[in-house]
Amino acid sequence: MTDNTALGFDTLQVHAGAEPDPATGARQIPIYQTTGYVFRDAEHAANLFNLAEVGYIYSRLTNPTVGALQTRIAMLEGGAGAVCCSSGHAAQLMALFPLMSPGMNVIASTRLYGGTIQQFSNTIKKFGWSAKFVDFDDTDAVAAAIDENTRAVFCESIANPGGYITDIDAISAITNAAGIPLIVDNTTATPYLCNPIEHGATLVVHSTTKYLTGNGTVTGGAVVDSGKFDWAASGKFPSLAAPEPAYHGINFYEALGAMAFTFHSIAIGLRDLGMTMNPQGAHYTLMGIETLSLRMQKHVENATVLAKWLENDPRIEAVTYAGLESSPYNHRVAKICPKGAGGLFTITVKGGYDACVKLVESLELFSHVANLGDTRSLIIHSASTTHRQLSDEQRAAAGAASNVVRLSIGIEDVKDLIADMDQALTKATA
Ligand SMILES: *Cc1c(COP(=O)(O)O)cnc(C)c1O
């Protein structure tokens, strides 16, 4: 078993990055709960700091348990390398950090997780960065928005809160022509349902908090680099392809090629921003990923049955699941996420805001939680929670109007989910 690239997804989700522990033979990856690592001698230490030798210095930068997870996620996404961080939002900053500088902008889809719209609208301005939001179905508008200060284009594969699939091929054709990296947030699809790199993405970001961990135990994030982008061609990415003053003048792209972005993220991003994943958290996520494909199959199966049931229910005005034939994005499923449209969608409830609140409060199996991608079924009224700080216009564009609730369908028996939904809808619309 030498050619890992020939292994299938179900094999990789269990084996990638998981050699038996060299010290003890432990078959499961140990939780290396340590901050420091003893250097063999002064030369070994110097080589590590010079990136002349790969090894462990300090757990803000690298840790064997976190490293195993990085390898596993990189292989599942078909990337050259990955860096894990403390949350999905940390991963987004880590993805932008090597690309941006004051005055630079990112072109972002209007259909994004509410927290990301917030992070991009306001917080990144503190770094002198800005975001321009565009409807990614309007490819001419995406192309027109890219200007000389654009350093990244950002979208979600299947957008949270569900129902929208980005035509990643169409967007990557634009970013490739412009010589700008495309970042795809693949949180809600996971690499089992969608491979953004195959569709031309440069970087893939994840909130590992969601389906990758899968059981609602830890927050985490990851940035995967395809290793395919030419950082030197345009002269626009000096942190990666010119002498980097933050690391004694090393040119990461010259020195490390396809691993330039990943090494920069560890050597400078984690070193100076410190948004590190801890080994205990990495352990939970490694455990979760072992069953990713099995869970995603069940999430998709249950979501499809429930979405169809809801679509035919007179108490429901609309169901936005891209897996339904009635969805305007159904035609993209076969191309972008052929194994299914995920486990996340929204419903518009007749009776508006009040009926939504009553529905959320009347459900018994569904938990009212600001998370998604759990084994348990979850519900949230986005307008009063995750998307609360957005304007009405931003909420509508993001698919989170006040008469809409988001469902994250779990892996329970679907007949029980239907029964729960039925009794709660009766109360909500009485
Ligand atoms: C949750 C989520 C994030 C943010 O991740 P955290 O781990 O909560 O920081 C980013 N993108 C999407 C699509 C998400 O669902």
The ligand as an SDF file (V2000), in Angstrom:
LIG
                    3D

 15 15  0  0  0  0  0  0  0  0999 V2000
  -20.2980   27.2030   10.9430 C   0  0  0  0  0  0  0  0  0  0  0  0
  -19.7850   27.6610    9.6610 C   0  0  0  0  0  0  0  0  0  0  0  0
  -18.6420   28.4780    9.5930 C   0  0  0  0  0  0  0  0  0  0  0  0
  -17.9120   28.9630   10.8270 C   0  0  0  0  0  0  0  0  0  0  0  0
  -17.3340   27.8940   11.5040 O   0  0  0  0  0  0  0  0  0  0  0  0
  -17.0610   27.8950   13.0930 P   0  0  0  0  0  0  0  0  0  0  0  0
  -16.4080   26.5820   13.3210 O   0  0  0  0  0  0  0  0  0  0  0  0
  -18.3800   28.0410   13.7640 O   0  0  0  0  0  0  0  0  0  0  0  0
  -16.1660   29.0600   13.3500 O   0  0  0  0  0  0  0  0  0  0  0  0
  -18.1890   28.8510    8.3530 C   0  0  0  0  0  0  0  0  0  0  0  0
  -18.8180   28.4620    7.2250 N   0  0  0  0  0  0  0  0  0  0  0  0
  -19.9280   27.6910    7.2540 C   0  0  0  0  0  0  0  0  0  0  0  0
  -20.5730   27.2870    5.9720 C   0  0  0  0  0  0  0  0  0  0  0  0
  -20.4440   27.2670    8.4680 C   0  0  0  0  0  0  0  0  0  0  0  0
  -21.5430   26.5030    8.4820 O   0  0  0  0  0  0  0  0  0  0  0  0
  1  2  1  0
  2  3  1  0
  2 14  2  0
  3  4  1  0
  3 10  2  0
  4  5  1  0
  5  6  1  0
  6  7  2  0
  6  8  1  0
  6  9  1  0
 10 11  1  0
 11 12  2  0
 12 13  1  0
 12 14  1  0
 14 15  1  0
M  END
$$$$
